Amino acid sequence: MVPLSVLDLAFVVQGATPADALRNSLDLARHVERLGYRRFWLAEHHNMAGIASAATAVAIGYVAGGTKTIRVGSGGIMLPNHSPLVIAEQFGTLESLYPGRIDLGLGRAPGTDQKTLQALRRDLASADSFPRDVLELQAFLGPLQPGQTVKAVPGADLKVPLWILGSSLFGAQLAAHMGLPFAFASHFAPDALMPALQAYRAQFKPSAQLDRPYAMVGVNVIAAETDAQARRLFTSVQQGFTNAIRGKRSKLQPPIDDIEEYWTPPEKDLVCHMLACSFVGSAETARRGLERFIENTQADELIVAAAIYDHAARLRSYEILAGIAGGPGTAWGKKPVET
């Protein structure tokens, strides 16, 4: 079947703390590991009241230390916020502790606002050097070269798998040029999904890491026993995106009975557009939508976000999804490729 993975932002829900969120992330990782999910990725965001994964490498270490087989990584590290050497050392340390289980997904967005960029000491033009920074990071994680004076310790020659993340043609073309796997953020930015996948596959150049293109596609999946229950759970996601449009950063809110009372028509149009790659409903409803999506995108892997307020309901959603993917008669029949 098409491999399934998890994108987690360590959501902090109303009435809870970041410590609660991180413990829930570990519990979710253990749950999906038992269900056969392939990866568990955490994302770097800063100054967000509802996201506890800002110190992404630390959170990855916590999750990897509490699991046994699932790959754990970043979805992603916003490389322009960091020195390539420091990231090589961090992920070299993780790879040394949890060999063969660490992924390093890289993005060029800041993951925050301009005031927080200043607090991060980030140069606003640093995104322009992203391709060069990826090459530098790749070199630090590769074999030591003759005369090399600056080394990542640990990190050198550990060859932590790199991924390029993106929501535009830029990331797709860079991943293709470097021969790296590509993850598209269609779970919140679907506009360029098909052109980006087409460009990535058409322009791909084999590399030492990867001999053919491998595209992982982001989706939101909120599954429950009935369509009505799933739609109600989904209102937490819809409220969160509406709040983002309003410039309001809040913890993940509980579901509500009528989302139409929460947003304005223009807000609804924008949020629904951003969440176009969302599959909400019972097992059968979600299955039908996901099968069409996989057929249209020819995704090699799905990475699934599920911003669900109730932790037990979130566990159940990923359980239902695993049942969909493994059920008879589904159109998920791709052989996984090692990346």
Secondary structure, DSSP 8 states (H G I E B T S, - for coil): ---EEEEE--B-BTT--HHHHHHHHHHHHHHHHHHT--EEEE----S-TTB--SSHHHHHHHHHHT-SSSEEEEEEEEGGGS-HHHHHHHHHHHHHHSTT-EEEEEE-S-SS-HHHHHHTT--TTGGGGHHHHHHHHHHHTS---TT-----TTTTT----EEEEESSHHHHHHHHHHT--EEE-TTT--TTHHHHHHHHHHH----SS-SS--EEEEEEEEE-SSHHHHHHHHHHHHHHHHHHHTT----B----S-GGGTS-HHHHHHHHHHTTTEEEESHHHHHHHHHHHHHHH--SEEEEE---SSHHHHHHHHHHHHHHHHSTT-S--------
